[in-house]
Amino acid sequence: MEFAILLLCLFVIKAVLTRCGLQWKGGKMLCLPPGPKRWPFLGSALHMPKHYAWRTFSKWKEIYGNIIYLDVLGTPIVVINS
């Protein structure tokens, strides 16, 4: 029972940190560039284009700016549009 509660707490903490755009790295809290909405564990995988990715990234430049952060299934991706 305690393990299930601990696991649930860790999941909630991860979801809150992901929602806020913050991530732990080497003991420091990092502020990440903007990007599409990230879901716990999936990250931005649902928003990742399958074909002609540069077209989608060009559209996102108008919304999020020149630097876009994606987290696809735990793999961080930074797109530079300039």
N, C-alpha and C positions, 0 to 999 in steps of 0.2 A: 504493500500500500504506500509506504513512504517513497519507494522508488518511482511510482506512478506520479505522485505529487511533485517530486523533484523534477521529473521529466516534463511535466506540464509547466512548471515554473520556468524552466530553461527555454521551452518553446515560446512562452509569452514574452520573456526578456528578449529573445532573438527577434520576435515579430515587432516588438516596440523599437528596438534599435534599427531594424531594417526600415521600418516605416519612417523613422526620423532621419534616415540617410546617414546614420552613424555606424561605424564599424571599428572593432578593436583590432589593432595591428601592433604587435611588439609592445604591449602594455600601454599604448596610447590610443586615445579616441580620435578617429579620423573623420573629417567632414568630407563627404564625397560630392563630386559634381552632380548636377541634376540629370535626370533621365526618366525613362518610363517607370511606371509604378512597379515596385518589387514585391513579390509574394514570399512568405517564409518558405525556405527550402527550394522553391522553383526559381526565385529571383525574377528576372525579366524574360524568362524563357518563352512565355506566352506572347511576348511582343516582338521577339526576334524574327526578322524577315527570313523567308526561305529562299526567295529569288530576288535578284536585283537589290541587294542590301543598300547600295549607295543611294538609291532613290529614296528609300525610307529614311536613311541618315540625313539626307539633304532636307527632307520635310521636318525632321526632328530638330534640325539646326534653327529653324524659325521659332520653334517652341522652347527648346532647352538651351540654346546657345551653341557656341563653337565646340565646347568640350562636353561630351555625353558619357555618362557611366552606366554600364549594363552589368548585371550579375546573372549569368546564365548557368543555372544548376551548380552554383558555387565557384564558377570561373569568372573572375573579374575581367571586364572588357572596357577599355576607354577608347572612344571614337573622337578623333580630332578632325573637325570639319573646315579648317582654314589652311 
